[in-house]
Amino acid sequence: MAAADVTALGSTTVLVLVVAFVVGLFSILGRRREALLVMLAAAGGATLSQGLKAIFDRERPEAALRAVEVMNPSFPSGHAMLSAVVFLTIGVLSAHFARQRHVKLYAVSAAVVTTLLVGLTRVYLGVHWPSDVLAGWSLGAAWALSCWLAAWAGLRPWRGWLRSPPHSG
């Protein structure tokens, strides 16, 4: 089933692998700040998602409607939220590195489309209410944006530390 394949792009296993590969690539390229941004965005997003699920403890749609097995509460959709955090962060960073406008547009568009598809499959598979997915997308995008703003504007003192090796005393 194609929907199950697409929804797997938002699973913890796939997202952890994607984050690990991207962090590894950025580290090899000497982009420690960007590697740290991806790690912190993903870890913070996962923590926020699990915390909100525990607080709201919303029941999922009826088991008879579900095409796949699920274990934790419904609100917000973790797949939708973490897909937004991870894919949008990687898409924006990729656009940041690109020089050509059409490459920037492609990187961000691919991230947005992937995020939207993962969320839509959660409703299609009967494991989330539409409001769960909408909240997941919104919270994930807001968390990712907060991380980007912190990295590019609010953490100026960290920039020098992340780019240069520590001084030996």
matplotlib code that plots the C-alpha trace (Angstrom):
import matplotlib.pyplot as plt

x = [0.0, 1.5, 0.1, 1.8, 5.1, 4.7, 3.6, 6.8, 8.8, 7.5, 8.3, 10.8, 13.1, 13.2, 13.6, 16.4, 18.3, 17.7, 18.9, 21.9, 22.9, 22.4, 24.3, 27.1, 27.2, 27.2, 29.9, 32.1, 31.6, 32.7, 29.2, 29.0, 26.4, 24.1, 24.6, 23.8, 20.7, 19.4, 20.1, 18.6, 15.5, 14.8, 15.4, 13.4, 10.6, 10.4, 10.4, 7.7, 5.5, 5.7, 5.0, 2.0, 0.7, 1.0, -0.8, -3.7, -4.0, -6.5, -8.1, -7.5, -10.2, -11.9, -9.7, -12.0, -11.1, -7.3, -5.3, -2.1, -1.3, -0.7, 0.3, 0.4, -2.2, -3.5, -2.9, -0.8, 0.3, 3.9, 4.4, 3.1, 5.0, 8.3, 8.2, 7.6, 10.5, 13.0, 12.1, 11.5, 14.8, 16.7, 14.9, 15.6, 19.3, 19.6, 18.1, 20.5, 23.5, 22.2, 23.1, 20.5, 17.0, 15.3, 17.4, 16.3, 12.7, 13.0, 14.6, 11.9, 9.1, 10.3, 10.4, 6.9, 5.4, 6.9, 5.6, 2.1, 2.0, 3.1, 0.3, -2.3, -1.5, -2.1, -5.7, -6.1, -4.9, -7.5, -5.0, -5.5, -8.2, -7.6, -7.1, -4.3, -2.4, -3.1, -1.8, 1.2, 2.1, 1.5, 3.6, 6.3, 6.6, 6.6, 9.3, 11.4, 11.1, 12.0, 15.1, 16.1, 15.6, 17.6, 20.4, 20.6, 19.8, 19.6, 22.8, 25.4, 27.8, 27.7, 28.6, 32.3, 32.5, 30.9, 33.1, 36.5, 38.3, 38.4, 41.6, 44.0, 45.0]
y = [0.0, 3.3, 5.3, 3.1, 3.6, 7.4, 7.5, 5.6, 8.7, 10.3, 7.3, 7.6, 5.0, 6.8, 10.3, 9.2, 7.7, 10.9, 13.1, 10.9, 10.9, 14.7, 15.4, 13.2, 14.9, 18.4, 17.4, 16.0, 19.3, 21.3, 22.7, 22.0, 24.8, 23.3, 19.8, 21.0, 22.8, 19.7, 17.6, 20.1, 20.8, 17.1, 16.2, 19.2, 18.5, 14.9, 16.0, 18.5, 16.0, 13.4, 15.9, 17.3, 13.7, 13.0, 16.3, 15.9, 12.1, 12.2, 9.0, 8.0, 7.1, 3.8, 0.7, -0.6, 2.5, 2.0, 0.5, 0.3, -0.3, 2.6, 2.8, 6.3, 9.1, 10.9, 14.6, 16.1, 13.8, 12.9, 11.9, 15.2, 17.3, 15.6, 15.4, 19.2, 19.7, 17.5, 17.9, 21.7, 22.2, 20.2, 21.9, 25.4, 24.5, 23.1, 26.2, 28.3, 26.5, 26.7, 29.5, 29.2, 30.4, 27.3, 25.0, 26.9, 26.6, 22.9, 22.1, 23.9, 22.6, 19.0, 19.5, 21.0, 18.3, 15.5, 16.9, 17.4, 13.8, 12.2, 14.1, 13.3, 9.6, 9.6, 10.7, 8.4, 5.4, 6.2, 6.7, 10.5, 13.0, 15.9, 18.3, 16.1, 16.4, 20.1, 20.7, 18.5, 20.5, 23.8, 23.0, 21.3, 24.3, 26.7, 24.7, 24.5, 28.3, 28.9, 26.8, 28.6, 32.0, 31.1, 29.7, 32.6, 35.6, 34.8, 32.7, 35.1, 34.4, 30.7, 31.3, 31.8, 28.9, 26.6, 27.6, 27.6, 25.0, 25.8, 27.5, 25.4, 27.2]
z = [0.0, -1.1, 1.8, 4.3, 2.4, 2.4, 6.1, 7.0, 5.9, 9.1, 11.4, 14.1, 12.5, 9.1, 10.7, 13.0, 10.0, 7.9, 10.8, 11.4, 7.7, 7.4, 10.6, 9.4, 6.0, 7.6, 10.0, 7.2, 5.3, 8.4, 8.9, 12.7, 13.3, 10.7, 12.1, 15.6, 14.3, 12.7, 15.9, 18.3, 16.1, 15.8, 19.5, 20.7, 18.3, 19.5, 23.1, 22.4, 20.5, 23.3, 26.0, 24.2, 23.6, 27.3, 28.2, 25.8, 25.8, 23.0, 21.7, 18.1, 15.6, 16.1, 15.7, 13.0, 10.8, 11.2, 8.4, 10.5, 14.2, 16.5, 20.1, 21.6, 21.9, 18.9, 19.5, 17.9, 15.1, 15.7, 12.1, 10.8, 13.5, 13.2, 9.4, 9.4, 11.8, 10.0, 6.4, 6.6, 8.5, 5.9, 3.0, 4.3, 5.0, 1.5, 0.1, 2.2, 0.6, -2.9, -5.2, -7.9, -7.2, -8.8, -6.6, -3.5, -4.6, -5.4, -1.9, 0.0, -2.2, -1.8, 1.9, 2.0, -0.3, 1.7, 5.0, 3.6, 2.1, 5.4, 7.3, 4.7, 4.8, 8.6, 8.0, 5.0, 7.1, 9.8, 12.6, 13.1, 13.1, 10.6, 13.6, 14.9, 11.6, 11.3, 14.8, 14.0, 10.9, 12.6, 15.7, 13.7, 11.4, 14.3, 16.2, 13.0, 12.5, 16.1, 15.7, 12.5, 14.1, 17.1, 14.9, 12.5, 14.8, 18.4, 19.0, 17.7, 20.6, 19.7, 16.0, 16.7, 19.1, 16.6, 13.7, 15.5, 17.6, 21.4, 22.6, 24.7, 27.8]

ax = plt.figure().add_subplot(projection="3d")
ax.plot(x, y, z, "-o")
ax.set_aspect("equal")
plt.show()
